[in-house]
Amino acid sequence: LTVAVLISGTGSNLRALLDAAADPGFPARIIVIGADREADGLAHAEAFGIPSFVVPWEAFESREAWGAELDAQLKVWRPDLIVLSGLMRLLPRDVVAAWAPNIINTHPAFLPEFPGAHGVRDALAAGASETGASVIVVDDGVDSGPILAQERVPVQQGDTESSLHERIKPVERRLLIDVVRRIAEGSLELGARPHDLGSPSA
Ligand code: GRF
């Protein structure tokens, strides 16, 4: 199974996936890493000798134009699976349509609780005693696709957004690696294309 990973930030989840994929027994191969900016996580691509590309969000006049370039880059690599790992951008609908259901995303909350860009902060603000980590299939909503794996993570007294996020990330990484492995081994089906995305584009 060939995998493309898209990031925006430090790429710690990406790093864990690269470490797992470095094991010759791991059934998936990361072939390219894309980012929406000069993300720190691109250093991992360098370190692991994996090609990478940047489609800088701020260089495009619209989400659609940014998405079209991202899609063009992905079409060069033709991955079997796209993993959003800390990508802080919503993909345009036609990019999701072109690749669905073969796009998965990690989210640092127990979806459907606390979707969106600030799941950790929102859980803290809500005074939740526990939150979680989730891996989902990307559809054209925000963190709304079918849940492939999730696990509860406790919130502790005095937690800050970062201390809680650091407790969530290891769980996220473990779930993500397991989901990618299961997809590669064929024991986890990504299911039918999300109903409202129509047929794949050519
Ligand atoms: C992860 O928790 C991811 O789920 C969220 O942002 C974080 C990215 O962390 N979207 P990193 O860039 O993988 O360190």
Boltz pocket constraint, residues with backbone or C-beta under 6 A from the ligand:
constraints:
  - pocket:
      binder: B
      contacts: [[A, 7], [A, 8], [A, 9], [A, 10], [A, 11], [A, 12], [A, 13], [A, 14], [A, 41], [A, 85], [A, 86], [A, 87], [A, 106], [A, 107], [A, 108], [A, 165], [A, 169], [A, 172]]
      max_distance: 6.0
